[in-house]
Amino acid sequence: MARTRALLTETEREQIAGEQSDKRKYEAVSRARRRVNEELTKDVALLEEHHPDLLAELREVVCDG
């Protein structure tokens, strides 16, 4: 089974970790920030309404760091 991404692609992980240029790092951070502020907000709202158990799992992973 192929792996899928959560928030970051494998390339973005490398870029943010500093394995590529500063420009690429900045771009990867910008893309991730946009996903958090736009797409993740929509996903959370949808899960809250239609699948609260899955939202609870997400919160457990994200918030229990």
N, CA, C and O atoms as a GROMACS GRO file, in nm:
protein
  260
    1MET      N    1   0.084  -0.118   0.000
    1MET     CA    2   0.000   0.000   0.000
    1MET      C    3   0.089   0.125   0.000
    1MET      O    4   0.182   0.135   0.080
    2ALA      N    5   0.060   0.216  -0.087
    2ALA     CA    6   0.140   0.338  -0.098
    2ALA      C    7   0.113   0.429   0.022
    2ALA      O    8   0.001   0.437   0.073
    3ARG      N    9   0.217   0.496   0.065
    3ARG     CA   10   0.202   0.591   0.175
    3ARG      C   11   0.144   0.721   0.122
    3ARG      O   12   0.173   0.762   0.010
    4THR      N   13   0.063   0.783   0.203
    4THR     CA   14   0.009   0.914   0.168
    4THR      C   15   0.065   1.016   0.265
    4THR      O   16   0.124   0.981   0.367
    5ARG      N   17   0.046   1.141   0.233
    5ARG     CA   18   0.098   1.244   0.321
    5ARG      C   19  -0.010   1.289   0.418
    5ARG      O   20  -0.130   1.270   0.394
    6ALA      N   21   0.033   1.347   0.524
    6ALA     CA   22  -0.060   1.411   0.617
    6ALA      C   23  -0.059   1.559   0.585
    6ALA      O   24  -0.137   1.606   0.501
    7LEU      N   25   0.026   1.632   0.648
    7LEU     CA   26   0.035   1.775   0.625
    7LEU      C   27   0.144   1.809   0.524
    7LEU      O   28   0.126   1.896   0.439
    8LEU      N   29   0.255   1.739   0.532
    8LEU     CA   30   0.371   1.769   0.448
    8LEU      C   31   0.403   1.653   0.354
    8LEU      O   32   0.384   1.537   0.388
    9THR      N   33   0.451   1.687   0.236
    9THR     CA   34   0.504   1.585   0.147
    9THR      C   35   0.645   1.549   0.196
    9THR      O   36   0.702   1.620   0.278
   10GLU      N   37   0.698   1.441   0.144
   10GLU     CA   38   0.834   1.402   0.182
   10GLU      C   39   0.934   1.511   0.142
   10GLU      O   40   1.027   1.541   0.217
   11THR      N   41   0.915   1.569   0.025
   11THR     CA   42   1.003   1.676  -0.021
   11THR      C   43   0.994   1.797   0.071
   11THR      O   44   1.096   1.857   0.105
   12GLU      N   45   0.872   1.833   0.111
   12GLU     CA   46   0.857   1.948   0.202
   12GLU      C   47   0.922   1.920   0.336
   12GLU      O   48   0.979   2.011   0.397
   13ARG      N   49   0.915   1.798   0.383
   13ARG     CA   50   0.984   1.762   0.508
   13ARG      C   51   1.134   1.787   0.494
   13ARG      O   52   1.197   1.842   0.584
   14GLU      N   53   1.189   1.746   0.381
   14GLU     CA   54   1.332   1.767   0.357
   14GLU      C   55   1.365   1.917   0.348
   14GLU      O   56   1.465   1.962   0.403
   15GLN      N   57   1.280   1.991   0.280
   15GLN     CA   58   1.304   2.134   0.265
   15GLN      C   59   1.298   2.206   0.400
   15GLN      O   60   1.385   2.288   0.429
   16ILE      N   61   1.200   2.176   0.480
   16ILE     CA   62   1.185   2.240   0.609
   16ILE      C   63   1.298   2.199   0.704
   16ILE      O   64   1.340   2.278   0.789
   17ALA      N   65   1.346   2.076   0.689
   17ALA     CA   66   1.457   2.029   0.772
   17ALA      C   67   1.590   2.091   0.730
   17ALA      O   68   1.692   2.066   0.794
   18GLY      N   69   1.588   2.172   0.624
   18GLY     CA   70   1.709   2.241   0.583
   18GLY      C   71   1.796   2.163   0.489
   18GLY      O   72   1.914   2.196   0.471
   19GLU      N   73   1.741   2.059   0.427
   19GLU     CA   74   1.820   1.977   0.336
   19GLU      C   75   1.827   2.038   0.196
   19GLU      O   76   1.891   1.982   0.108
   20GLN      N   77   1.760   2.150   0.176
   20GLN     CA   78   1.764   2.220   0.048
   20GLN      C   79   1.784   2.369   0.075
   20GLN      O   80   1.811   2.408   0.189
   21SER      N   81   1.772   2.451  -0.026
   21SER     CA   82   1.799   2.594  -0.013
   21SER      C   83   1.700   2.663   0.080
   21SER      O   84   1.591   2.612   0.106
   22ASP      N   85   1.741   2.780   0.129
   22ASP     CA   86   1.654   2.860   0.215
   22ASP      C   87   1.526   2.901   0.143
   22ASP      O   88   1.420   2.909   0.204
   23LYS      N   89   1.538   2.926   0.012
   23LYS     CA   90   1.419   2.964  -0.066
   23LYS      C   91   1.319   2.850  -0.067
   23LYS      O   92   1.199   2.872  -0.048
   24ARG      N   93   1.366   2.729  -0.088
   24ARG     CA   94   1.278   2.612  -0.089
   24ARG      C   95   1.216   2.590   0.050
   24ARG      O   96   1.098   2.554   0.061
   25LYS      N   97   1.294   2.613   0.153
   25LYS     CA   98   1.243   2.600   0.290
   25LYS      C   99   1.130   2.700   0.313
   25LYS      O  100   1.025   2.664   0.366
   26TYR      N  101   1.151   2.824   0.274
   26TYR     CA  102   1.049   2.929   0.289
   26TYR      C  103   0.922   2.892   0.215
   26TYR      O  104   0.812   2.909   0.267
   27GLU      N  105   0.936   2.842   0.093
   27GLU     CA  106   0.820   2.804   0.012
   27GLU      C  107   0.744   2.688   0.078
   27GLU      O  108   0.621   2.688   0.080
   28ALA      N  109   0.816   2.590   0.130
   28ALA     CA  110   0.752   2.475   0.194
   28ALA      C  111   0.676   2.518   0.319
   28ALA      O  112   0.565   2.471   0.345
   29VAL      N  113   0.735   2.607   0.396
   29VAL     CA  114   0.669   2.658   0.517
   29VAL      C  115   0.543   2.734   0.478
   29VAL      O  116   0.439   2.720   0.542
   30SER      N  117   0.551   2.812   0.374
   30SER     CA  118   0.436   2.888   0.326
   30SER      C  119   0.322   2.795   0.284
   30SER      O  120   0.206   2.820   0.317
   31ARG      N  121   0.355   2.689   0.211
   31ARG     CA  122   0.251   2.593   0.168
   31ARG      C  123   0.188   2.525   0.289
   31ARG      O  124   0.067   2.509   0.295
   32ALA      N  125   0.269   2.485   0.384
   32ALA     CA  126   0.217   2.418   0.503
   32ALA      C  127   0.129   2.512   0.584
   32ALA      O  128   0.024   2.472   0.633
   33ARG      N  129   0.172   2.635   0.597
   33ARG     CA  130   0.093   2.734   0.672
   33ARG      C  131  -0.044   2.754   0.606
   33ARG      O  132  -0.145   2.763   0.675
   34ARG      N  133  -0.045   2.761   0.475
   34ARG     CA  134  -0.171   2.778   0.403
   34ARG      C  135  -0.262   2.657   0.426
   34ARG      O  136  -0.382   2.674   0.446
   35ARG      N  137  -0.206   2.538   0.425
   35ARG     CA  138  -0.287   2.418   0.452
   35ARG      C  139  -0.346   2.419   0.592
   35ARG      O  140  -0.462   2.385   0.612
   36VAL      N  141  -0.266   2.459   0.689
   36VAL     CA  142  -0.314   2.465   0.828
   36VAL      C  143  -0.426   2.567   0.841
   36VAL      O  144  -0.530   2.538   0.900
   37ASN      N  145  -0.404   2.685   0.786
   37ASN     CA  146  -0.500   2.794   0.806
   37ASN      C  147  -0.624   2.783   0.718
   37ASN      O  148  -0.729   2.838   0.753
   38GLU      N  149  -0.616   2.715   0.606
   38GLU     CA  150  -0.730   2.708   0.515
   38GLU      C  151  -0.789   2.567   0.511
   38GLU      O  152  -0.905   2.548   0.549
   39GLU      N  153  -0.713   2.472   0.466
   39GLU     CA  154  -0.768   2.338   0.444
   39GLU      C  155  -0.795   2.262   0.573
   39GLU      O  156  -0.899   2.199   0.586
   40LEU      N  157  -0.705   2.267   0.667
   40LEU     CA  158  -0.723   2.194   0.791
   40LEU      C  159  -0.844   2.246   0.868
   40LEU      O  160  -0.916   2.169   0.932
   41THR      N  161  -0.867   2.376   0.863
   41THR     CA  162  -0.983   2.435   0.928
   41THR      C  163  -1.112   2.376   0.872
   41THR      O  164  -1.204   2.345   0.947
   42LYS      N  165  -1.118   2.362   0.740
   42LYS     CA  166  -1.236   2.303   0.675
   42LYS      C  167  -1.252   2.157   0.715
   42LYS      O  168  -1.364   2.111   0.742
   43ASP      N  169  -1.142   2.084   0.719
   43ASP     CA  170  -1.148   1.942   0.754
   43ASP      C  171  -1.197   1.923   0.898
   43ASP      O  172  -1.278   1.834   0.925
   44VAL      N  173  -1.149   2.005   0.989
   44VAL     CA  174  -1.190   1.995   1.129
   44VAL      C  175  -1.340   2.023   1.142
   44VAL      O  176  -1.410   1.952   1.214
   45ALA      N  177  -1.388   2.125   1.073
   45ALA     CA  178  -1.531   2.157   1.078
   45ALA      C  179  -1.615   2.041   1.024
   45ALA      O  180  -1.718   2.007   1.082
   46LEU      N  181  -1.570   1.980   0.916
   46LEU     CA  182  -1.642   1.867   0.858
   46LEU      C  183  -1.644   1.749   0.954
   46LEU      O  184  -1.748   1.687   0.976
   47LEU      N  185  -1.528   1.718   1.011
   47LEU     CA  186  -1.521   1.606   1.106
   47LEU      C  187  -1.604   1.632   1.230
   47LEU      O  188  -1.668   1.541   1.283
   48GLU      N  189  -1.604   1.755   1.275
   48GLU     CA  190  -1.683   1.790   1.394
   48GLU      C  191  -1.831   1.760   1.371
   48GLU      O  192  -1.900   1.711   1.461
   49GLU      N  193  -1.879   1.789   1.252
   49GLU     CA  194  -2.019   1.767   1.221
   49GLU      C  195  -2.051   1.622   1.186
   49GLU      O  196  -2.153   1.568   1.229
   50HIS      N  197  -1.964   1.558   1.108
   50HIS     CA  198  -1.998   1.428   1.051
   50HIS      C  199  -1.926   1.308   1.110
   50HIS      O  200  -1.972   1.195   1.094
   51HIS      N  201  -1.815   1.330   1.179
   51HIS     CA  202  -1.742   1.216   1.236
   51HIS      C  203  -1.661   1.261   1.358
   51HIS      O  204  -1.538   1.266   1.352
   52PRO      N  205  -1.730   1.293   1.467
   52PRO     CA  206  -1.660   1.343   1.586
   52PRO      C  207  -1.559   1.245   1.645
   52PRO      O  208  -1.462   1.288   1.708
   53ASP      N  209  -1.579   1.114   1.627
   53ASP     CA  210  -1.480   1.018   1.679
   53ASP      C  211  -1.346   1.033   1.608
   53ASP      O  212  -1.241   1.026   1.671
   54LEU      N  213  -1.351   1.053   1.477
   54LEU     CA  214  -1.228   1.072   1.401
   54LEU      C  215  -1.161   1.205   1.439
   54LEU      O  216  -1.039   1.213   1.446
   55LEU      N  217  -1.241   1.306   1.463
   55LEU     CA  218  -1.186   1.434   1.509
   55LEU      C  219  -1.118   1.417   1.644
   55LEU      O  220  -1.013   1.477   1.668
   56ALA      N  221  -1.174   1.338   1.731
   56ALA     CA  222  -1.112   1.311   1.861
   56ALA      C  223  -0.977   1.241   1.843
   56ALA      O  224  -0.882   1.272   1.915
   57GLU      N  225  -0.969   1.148   1.748
   57GLU     CA  226  -0.841   1.082   1.720
   57GLU      C  227  -0.738   1.183   1.670
   57GLU      O  228  -0.622   1.180   1.712
   58LEU      N  229  -0.781   1.271   1.582
   58LEU     CA  230  -0.691   1.375   1.529
   58LEU      C  231  -0.640   1.462   1.642
   58LEU      O  232  -0.520   1.488   1.652
   59ARG      N  233  -0.730   1.507   1.728
   59ARG     CA  234  -0.691   1.593   1.840
   59ARG      C  235  -0.594   1.521   1.934
   59ARG      O  236  -0.501   1.582   1.986
   60GLU      N  237  -0.616   1.393   1.955
   60GLU     CA  238  -0.528   1.316   2.041
   60GLU      C  239  -0.385   1.314   1.985
   60GLU      O  240  -0.288   1.332   2.059
   61VAL      N  241  -0.374   1.294   1.856
   61VAL     CA  242  -0.242   1.290   1.792
   61VAL      C  243  -0.177   1.428   1.794
   61VAL      O  244  -0.059   1.441   1.827
   62VAL      N  245  -0.254   1.531   1.760
   62VAL     CA  246  -0.198   1.665   1.747
   62VAL      C  247  -0.173   1.731   1.882
   62VAL      O  248  -0.072   1.799   1.900
   63CYS      N  249  -0.262   1.711   1.974
   63CYS     CA  250  -0.256   1.785   2.100
   63CYS      C  251  -0.179   1.715   2.211
   63CYS      O  252  -0.140   1.780   2.308
   64ASP      N  253  -0.156   1.588   2.200
   64ASP     CA  254  -0.084   1.514   2.304
   64ASP      C  255   0.065   1.507   2.275
   64ASP      O  256   0.127   1.403   2.295
   65GLY      N  257   0.122   1.617   2.227
   65GLY     CA  258   0.264   1.620   2.196
   65GLY      C  259   0.339   1.661   2.314
   65GLY      O  260   0.462   1.671   2.309
   0.00000   0.00000   0.00000
